[in-house]
Amino acid sequence: MSLSDRRFALLFPLLLACCGFQSAYSPSGSASKFYNKVNVQAANDHDSFLLMQELEDRIGSSGNQFELQFDLTIESDASVVIKTGETARFSVLGTVNYILKDNATTRIVGQGQIKNFTSYSAAGSTVETRAAKQDAHARLMRVLADQIANHLVTADIQ
């Protein structure tokens, strides 16, 4: 690493602070407007439970100022089929429609639709394929929760 690269790496945080940059997850950042103020709807199946759990990890779970409701849809699709006609890889597609309501006014303060996917291999034994499928669903819920939290952080919530 050259000397100029080192100076830039050391001065970059100072430059960000001077221009008003602030982390969204700092105590006075944009995420503080709803952290621990949101009640995430109860889950009705395993994937919804995983999504609820991931959302609570990101935005807290002890509040009741806002209500976060979501509709989760999961689809599986064979993405790789080998010559013998067997499926070697599956894609798991997830779509979440969410609404964030202010409980005091019942006004919708944020809403959106999030889509993403992940995949898993079906080339191993039945046990391996089942474990890979469960892991793919958990990864997908993590990704969807990240995207919802990012949308909420950037939303104009008063």
GIVENNOR-V671326 format. One record per residue. N is the residue number from 1. RES is the residue in three letters. PHI is phi in radians with two decimals (none if undefined). PSI is psi as a letter, one per 30 degrees, with the letter a starting at -180 (* if undefined). Layout:
BEGIN
n:N res:RES phi:PHI psi:PSI
n:N res:RES phi:PHI psi:PSI
END
This chain:
BEGIN
n:1 res:MET phi:none psi:k
n:2 res:SER phi:-1.33 psi:l
n:3 res:LEU phi:-1.09 psi:e
n:4 res:SER phi:-1.17 psi:e
n:5 res:ASP phi:-1.13 psi:e
n:6 res:ARG phi:-1.15 psi:e
n:7 res:ARG phi:-1.08 psi:e
n:8 res:PHE phi:-1.09 psi:e
n:9 res:ALA phi:-1.10 psi:e
n:10 res:LEU phi:-1.36 psi:e
n:11 res:LEU phi:-1.56 psi:f
n:12 res:PHE phi:-1.00 psi:e
n:13 res:PRO phi:-1.05 psi:e
n:14 res:LEU phi:-1.16 psi:e
n:15 res:LEU phi:-1.10 psi:e
n:16 res:LEU phi:-1.11 psi:e
n:17 res:ALA phi:-1.13 psi:e
n:18 res:CYS phi:-1.19 psi:e
n:19 res:CYS phi:-1.55 psi:g
n:20 res:GLY phi:1.62 psi:g
n:21 res:PHE phi:-1.09 psi:k
n:22 res:GLN phi:-2.49 psi:k
n:23 res:SER phi:-1.11 psi:k
n:24 res:ALA phi:-1.11 psi:f
n:25 res:TYR phi:-1.73 psi:g
n:26 res:SER phi:-1.29 psi:l
n:27 res:PRO phi:-0.98 psi:f
n:28 res:SER phi:-1.95 psi:g
n:29 res:GLY phi:-1.36 psi:l
n:30 res:SER phi:-1.14 psi:f
n:31 res:ALA phi:-1.29 psi:f
n:32 res:SER phi:-1.17 psi:f
n:33 res:LYS phi:-1.18 psi:f
n:34 res:PHE phi:-2.34 psi:f
n:35 res:TYR phi:-1.12 psi:k
n:36 res:ASN phi:1.06 psi:g
n:37 res:LYS phi:-2.13 psi:g
n:38 res:VAL phi:-2.01 psi:k
n:39 res:ASN phi:-1.77 psi:j
n:40 res:VAL phi:-1.50 psi:k
n:41 res:GLN phi:-0.98 psi:l
n:42 res:ALA phi:-1.20 psi:k
n:43 res:ALA phi:-1.44 psi:l
n:44 res:ASN phi:-2.10 psi:f
n:45 res:ASP phi:-2.71 psi:l
n:46 res:HIS phi:-1.12 psi:e
n:47 res:ASP phi:-1.12 psi:e
n:48 res:SER phi:-1.08 psi:e
n:49 res:PHE phi:-1.11 psi:e
n:50 res:LEU phi:-1.08 psi:e
n:51 res:LEU phi:-1.13 psi:e
n:52 res:MET phi:-1.02 psi:e
n:53 res:GLN phi:-1.09 psi:e
n:54 res:GLU phi:-1.14 psi:e
n:55 res:LEU phi:-1.13 psi:e
n:56 res:GLU phi:-1.12 psi:e
n:57 res:ASP phi:-1.13 psi:e
n:58 res:ARG phi:-1.60 psi:e
n:59 res:ILE phi:-2.07 psi:g
n:60 res:GLY phi:1.46 psi:l
n:61 res:SER phi:-2.47 psi:g
n:62 res:SER phi:-1.80 psi:g
n:63 res:GLY phi:-1.87 psi:l
n:64 res:ASN phi:-2.46 psi:g
n:65 res:GLN phi:-1.24 psi:e
n:66 res:PHE phi:-2.16 psi:l
n:67 res:GLU phi:-2.11 psi:k
n:68 res:LEU phi:-1.83 psi:j
n:69 res:GLN phi:-1.94 psi:k
n:70 res:PHE phi:-2.50 psi:l
n:71 res:ASP phi:-2.13 psi:j
n:72 res:LEU phi:-1.81 psi:k
n:73 res:THR phi:-2.17 psi:k
n:74 res:ILE phi:-2.11 psi:k
n:75 res:GLU phi:-2.24 psi:k
n:76 res:SER phi:-1.97 psi:k
n:77 res:ASP phi:-2.50 psi:k
n:78 res:ALA phi:-1.26 psi:j
n:79 res:SER phi:-1.81 psi:f
n:80 res:VAL phi:-2.34 psi:j
n:81 res:VAL phi:-2.06 psi:k
n:82 res:ILE phi:-1.50 psi:l
n:83 res:LYS phi:-0.96 psi:e
n:84 res:THR phi:-1.34 psi:f
n:85 res:GLY phi:1.62 psi:f
n:86 res:GLU phi:-1.45 psi:k
n:87 res:THR phi:-1.49 psi:k
n:88 res:ALA phi:-1.75 psi:f
n:89 res:ARG phi:-2.63 psi:k
n:90 res:PHE phi:-2.01 psi:k
n:91 res:SER phi:-1.83 psi:k
n:92 res:VAL phi:-1.99 psi:j
n:93 res:LEU phi:-1.84 psi:k
n:94 res:GLY phi:-2.13 psi:k
n:95 res:THR phi:-2.26 psi:k
n:96 res:VAL phi:-2.20 psi:k
n:97 res:ASN phi:-1.76 psi:k
n:98 res:TYR phi:-2.26 psi:l
n:99 res:ILE phi:-2.39 psi:k
n:100 res:LEU phi:-1.91 psi:j
n:101 res:LYS phi:-1.96 psi:k
n:102 res:ASP phi:-1.44 psi:k
n:103 res:ASN phi:-1.18 psi:f
n:104 res:ALA phi:-1.24 psi:e
n:105 res:THR phi:-1.96 psi:f
n:106 res:THR phi:1.00 psi:g
n:107 res:ARG phi:-1.38 psi:k
n:108 res:ILE phi:-1.36 psi:j
n:109 res:VAL phi:-1.83 psi:f
n:110 res:GLY phi:-2.90 psi:k
n:111 res:GLN phi:-2.79 psi:l
n:112 res:GLY phi:3.11 psi:l
n:113 res:GLN phi:-2.25 psi:k
n:114 res:ILE phi:-2.09 psi:k
n:115 res:LYS phi:-2.28 psi:k
n:116 res:ASN phi:-2.82 psi:l
n:117 res:PHE phi:-2.62 psi:l
n:118 res:THR phi:-2.61 psi:l
n:119 res:SER phi:-2.53 psi:l
n:120 res:TYR phi:-2.62 psi:l
n:121 res:SER phi:-1.51 psi:k
n:122 res:ALA phi:-2.03 psi:g
n:123 res:ALA phi:-1.49 psi:f
n:124 res:GLY phi:-1.59 psi:a
n:125 res:SER phi:-1.24 psi:l
n:126 res:THR phi:-1.06 psi:e
n:127 res:VAL phi:-1.13 psi:e
n:128 res:GLU phi:-1.10 psi:e
n:129 res:THR phi:-1.14 psi:e
n:130 res:ARG phi:-1.12 psi:e
n:131 res:ALA phi:-1.13 psi:e
n:132 res:ALA phi:-1.13 psi:e
n:133 res:LYS phi:-1.14 psi:e
n:134 res:GLN phi:-1.09 psi:e
n:135 res:ASP phi:-1.14 psi:e
n:136 res:ALA phi:-1.10 psi:e
n:137 res:HIS phi:-1.13 psi:e
n:138 res:ALA phi:-1.11 psi:e
n:139 res:ARG phi:-1.09 psi:e
n:140 res:LEU phi:-1.10 psi:e
n:141 res:MET phi:-1.11 psi:e
n:142 res:ARG phi:-1.10 psi:e
n:143 res:VAL phi:-1.14 psi:e
n:144 res:LEU phi:-1.11 psi:e
n:145 res:ALA phi:-1.12 psi:e
n:146 res:ASP phi:-1.02 psi:e
n:147 res:GLN phi:-1.17 psi:e
n:148 res:ILE phi:-1.11 psi:e
n:149 res:ALA phi:-1.05 psi:e
n:150 res:ASN phi:-1.11 psi:e
n:151 res:HIS phi:-1.11 psi:e
n:152 res:LEU phi:-1.18 psi:e
n:153 res:VAL phi:-1.10 psi:e
n:154 res:THR phi:-1.58 psi:f
n:155 res:ALA phi:-1.27 psi:l
n:156 res:ASP phi:-1.58 psi:i
n:157 res:ILE phi:-1.74 psi:k
n:158 res:GLN phi:-1.57 psi:*
END
